[in-house]
Amino acid sequence: MSEQKIISADKDYTGLDQYIINSGCKRIMIVCDESLKFLNIKNYFNSLEERRNVTLTRFSNFKPNPLYESVVEGVGLFHQNHCDMIIAVGGGSAMDVAKCIKLYSNMDDSQNYLKQKIVPNDIPFLAVPTTAGTGSEATRYAVIYFNGEKQSVADVSCIPSVVLMDPSVLKTLPEYQKKSTMLDALCHAIESFWSVNSTEESRKYSKTAIQLILKNKDAYLANTENGNAEMLKAANIAGKAINITQTTAGHAMCYKLTSLYGIAHGHAAALCVSKLFPFMLLHTHRCIDTRGEEYLKGVFSDISVAMGCKSVEASAQLFDALLDNMGLSKPSAAEEDFEILKKSVNPTRLKNNPVELSADDIDFLYHQIICKKENEK
């Protein structure tokens, strides 16, 4: 795949306009979540049909953790209206739906798309991320749900070829979402850094993303235009890192926290990484990365340098302090929750983790990650 093109937004969206003109496309499907109606870019799309003689088809009939059936509906609408471009506007769910519509648009609609071999296509695909966290606009992965089961869809051809970076979309994001999405991006960068699948290229992305996040976190949380712009960039770069490496135990352990306690994904991931990080520093002798324990120690040292710390221990402490300073609390759990959590961890994700974790280790970590309810102590 060729290098992803980044377009910067100005008040008239001149770069986006030029991209659409140059593409020659006349029937565009916009896959968008509910955030679009609050964004400046809605005015651009509202005037596009008249200004450029372009027909727009809007698709938003999906929810967080989108269903396979929603994607099927989107593919049907894409064909029904003879669309020739896809623009995704939103967070991770909008990106996932748009990616799957693109992938499935040239497949056999009489059979379940999930059971078919993906055949790449060249439908123009542009993304407008509305959170600075998931990095989904930079990855080959999408997640949808079929019969209640999570389905991971992956193909390089679903990575948007163009991304519009529009810092104004972050202006209306609630503070909790700003914090949790930023932490998601930081977890992506850190987990990718230590993943057994890391490469020289992915580690460069991780280092750059970590540095950008920590340098711009205050300006971003203060909602400045530059802070928002830099955080969008950081999330995209962290996405490029996990596109190469995938995530590790931090993300494998966080998913059930989100569904059990109703906390945001980035909040859950950060809670997990904050306890996983120091645990792994103490257990490098259990290294399963084929490059060896000394290599892994070097990676932890590189992470500490990227975080501006003088020691690996200080970098783990800095991460923990960052979480505390944001006021993101631990959920409280009943004792039976710990068994549910332990069983929820996907063993495949643990294969990417550089330090081997047993079931007892995972149970121990969960008891640190969340609090036991007062009456059960």
Secondary structure as UniProt FT lines:
FT   STRAND          5..8
FT   TURN            11..12
FT   HELIX           14..23
FT   STRAND          27..32
FT   HELIX           34..38
FT   HELIX           41..52
FT   STRAND          55..59
FT   HELIX           68..80
FT   TURN            81..82
FT   STRAND          85..90
FT   HELIX           92..104
FT   TURN            105..106
FT   TURN            109..110
FT   HELIX           113..115
FT   STRAND          125..129
FT   HELIX           136..138
FT   STRAND          141..146
FT   TURN            147..148
FT   STRAND          149..154
FT   HELIX           156..158
FT   STRAND          162..165
FT   HELIX           167..170
FT   TURN            171..172
FT   HELIX           175..194
FT   TURN            196..197
FT   HELIX           200..221
FT   TURN            222..223
FT   HELIX           225..245
FT   HELIX           249..261
FT   HELIX           265..282
FT   HELIX           284..286
FT   TURN            290..291
FT   HELIX           293..306
FT   TURN            307..308
FT   HELIX           312..325
FT   TURN            326..327
FT   STRAND          332..333
FT   HELIX           335..344
FT   HELIX           347..350
FT   TURN            351..352
FT   HELIX           359..369
FT   STRAND          371..372
FT   HELIX           374..376
//
